[in-house]
């Protein structure tokens, strides 16, 4: 089974689009074989001349080998499926009309192949190109029928050729109009599909991004941390979480207005994207709080990253209503324990953040994973009086 799969991939390529084009090519090969077989039956019965049929067979085989090469090399030759369809369609029409001129009394049946060619091309061509192929087929067929009076007079009958031309030309026009409408419908469906994909991508972006800062929102971050928690069960690599909060943000809103507060949040997010590494994920957790996840990162490296961001934010200056002010942020940084749930890590980072604010703000407090292994005091257990008074007291027993 593996060897068959390898043969299919070698013949049709690894790309699904390429395999589809090769599949269409293979279908036309079967159709050509059928038509050529009928021609050679006519030759053996004496109704068709051997030499012209032999040359047509050589032309058909060489043409199909050439088209297979063009299909496989279309990516490098900058040939689109539409261009290949036009070339193949005209070649097929020429071979069909040539075969018609060589066959005996039953040659009218071969004109059905022209309709099949147009239907095949309708899957990849626009309406105008399908119509041009139809016109090409009708003109070539008319010229061939007219020339048969001189090239193969023994096969020519004016009444028969006129009937064949009228019926085949009318059928070609009808099929061209129908396939043209099919092509337009396919183009509209393709455009609608593209619009739906774009709309879904936009909806997905809205569902995962914060409108103001354009950072990932809490939902996206929660999903990411859930996936990372599952991954970390099989991967003992280091990772850090940072809870950040802009200092005195409420005072900024009260003093300068919410527009100034929004500007602070946007500038903070912009600087975060610039200062952080490509693998770091910074999300707006809520209000003026942000959560940062640093994958495959030790505490010392993470602290360097956060300190660089803190210094950059502290150097910013904001102008609002003639007033100039700066902002700072406080942060709690922790290194996750090997089997620690993400929500437990977030609580530890949040506790350190509150400590940083209580100790004067504009600072980063960090806790190494080793220090976190120490047992918390009993007074910090959930439901204890100390826990009810706030997390700062409970965090006091943790070594920064």
C-alpha angles and dihedrals in degrees: 000000000000092000091052090050091050091050091051091050092048092049099039102024131237095275115092092217091052091049090052091053091048089049091055089048090053091051091054090049090058091049092050091049090054093050094045091049090055089049092052091048086055089050093052091048091052096244094112134041115253100218099056091045090050092053091046089052091052090048093049094049093046092046093052093048089050092050091049089055092047091050094050092045096039092107091058095039093049091237115157123213088249092056092048090049092053092050093045092044094053091045091050092048091050093050092046094050091045090051090049091058091053100048129091131241093314094059093110089075090063091065089075086075089068090063091050090052092054092048090051092051093048090073093066107019133082119241094259093054092047089052091049090053089051092052090047091052094048094048093046092046092049093049092047093050091049092049093050089076088069104027101043106011091165089065097040122103115165095209093048093046092048091053091047092048094047095048097041093043092050092046091048092052093049093047091046091053092047094045089046090057088046090053091050091048090049090050091051092048090049091051091047090049090052090049091050091049090050091047092049090049089051092048090048089050091050090049093051103033134069110239096219103043099022087225122132110280130229094270093054092045092049091052091047093050090048090056091044091051090056091046093050091058087072097031123060094194119135122260135175137208125204127192111201129189128183110239120244092356094153089054090053090053093046094046104038103018135251093288089063090048091052090050090052091052093048094048091047090053092048093051090046091056091048099045101039125078123259094253094048116100118210117187135179102245097185139315107338093343122107131187122211125196119197112192121206091005132133122220095253093054092044091052091052090052094049094045090053090052092046092053092048093050091048090055093057121103126204128202120206128161091339093310123117121206142157133216137216135188138214124218142192114210125192136173110226119242115240095258099021117134114238094239090056090051091049091052091052092049090047091051091053090048091056089049091052090052092046091051095055108288128245092083143099120232115196133193123198119222091243092058091049092061092072113102117258116238116269089243088067095058115120111277094021119131090248092053089051091054092055145284096268093076092048092049091054091085092058121093112236 
